[in-house]
Amino acid sequence: MLTGKRFRLNMGTLAVTQSSAGRRTTVTIPPGEIVKVVSGPGGEGLIDVLWNGQLFDMFEVDLESRGEELPEVSEAHT
């Protein structure tokens, strides 16, 4: 299960966000950025990730192939 794990992206990775009006926007999260998995995967292999304080959908396979899992941070260090 990926929920709660953080990943550093080694390659630019596509992600999708949805506005309050229901409009979807595609962005490329650049290499070196860190995302945190919030939930998923869903039925289509999508997971919810948090990046720069915003929620995005990303394919689980993209995250696993283009990112590296970071060690867990203890509560004392956050």
Secondary structure, DSSP 8 states (H G I E B T S, - for coil): --TT-EEEESS-EEEEEE-TTS-EEEEEE-TT-EEEEEE---TTSEEEEEETTEEEEEEHHHHHHHEEE-----GGG-
